[in-house]
Amino acid sequence: MYRVVIFIGCLTAFILQTASISGQAWLQVEYRNFVVDIGLWRFCCSEIKLINPDANIEKVTHTMCSDIDNLSHMIKAVQTFMVIAIFSSAIATCLAGYAIYSDNCIRMALIFLTVSMIFCLTAMLVFTVNHEQHSKSVDESPTLKTLIKIWSKYGWCFAFGWLTIMDMSFTICCGGLANCTDK
C-alpha cells in the first residue's frame, strides 16, 4: 500500500513541478489597467478593461507574450535547479511506478525524490531571497523594474513550487516511515 502512496506522491510532485516551471506567473504586477505575469522563461502583459464598473466585472482585452532575453544569473540558476529537479522527479516517478510490482526500487525512488526536493528547494529559496532583496532597494526612476519591485506579488507558479516541496517532504516521510516499519 505504501508503494502506491509513494508513487502518487512522486507523480504529483512531477506534475506540480512541470506546471510551476512552464507557467508564466512566478511574479505578477498589476499597474493601472495592466497585468504583467513574469515567469522563468517568458512574460505576458494583459490589458484589463472594466465592463461594468458597478459590479467590478473585468475583461482581458489584449495579451502580448514574449520570451525573456536578458536573463539575470539568478533566473538562470533557478531555471537550472528546477530543470534538474524535474528530471530527478521524473526518474523517481518511474522508479516508484516500477516499485509497485518489484521490491528493489523503492529506496532509489526516494533517493531521487530527495535529490529533486533539494534542487527545487534551492531554486525556490534563491528566487525568494533575490526578489525580497530587490523589493527593499527601490530606485526613484519609474521603470518596469521599479514597478516590479514595488507592486509585484507572487503568482500561482511560485505557489506550485512550494506545494511541490511540501508534497515531496510528505512523500519522503511516508516512505521513510514505511521502510522503518517494514523491517
Secondary structure, DSSP 8 states (H G I E B T S, - for coil): -HHHHHHHHHHHHHHHHHHHHHSS-SEEEEETTEEEEE-SSEEEEEEEEEEETTTTEEEEEEEEEEE--S--HHHHHHHHHHHHHHHHHHHHHHHHHHHTT-SSSHHHHHHHHHHHHHHHHHHHHHHHHHHHHHHHS--SS--HHHHHHHHEEE-HHHHHHHHHHHHHHHHHHHHHHHHHHH-
